[in-house]
């Protein structure tokens, strides 16, 4: 894995921003599910290659959506 690869940097920026937004949303709403999803997505954006990061990001977003829907 090349850390200076353009695809890795863009994917890290994109998924890290989404994860940070989920983390802040969960923090301000005092909701555990979005907060945990944001933490997982933010951490995953630093360690996974671009393809696996995208797959993990979509999976985490779908899991958070499903868990929130189950709570209603």
VENRANOR-V531500 format. One line per field, one symbol per residue. ss: DSSP state (~ for helix, > for strand, _ for the rest). phi: phi as a letter, one per 20 degrees, with the letter a starting at -180 (. if undefined). burial: + if it has 24 or more other C-alpha atoms within 12 Angstrom, else -. A space follows every 50 residues. Layout:
ss: ???
phi: ???
burial: ???
This chain:
ss: _____~~~~~~~~~~~~~~~~~~~~~~~~__~~~~~~~~~~~~~~~~__~ ~~~~~~~~~~~~~~~~~~~~~_
phi: .efdffffffffffffffffffffffffeldffffffffffffffedefg ffffffffffffffgfffffff
burial: -------+--++-+++-+++-++---------++++++++++++++++++ --++-++--++--+--------
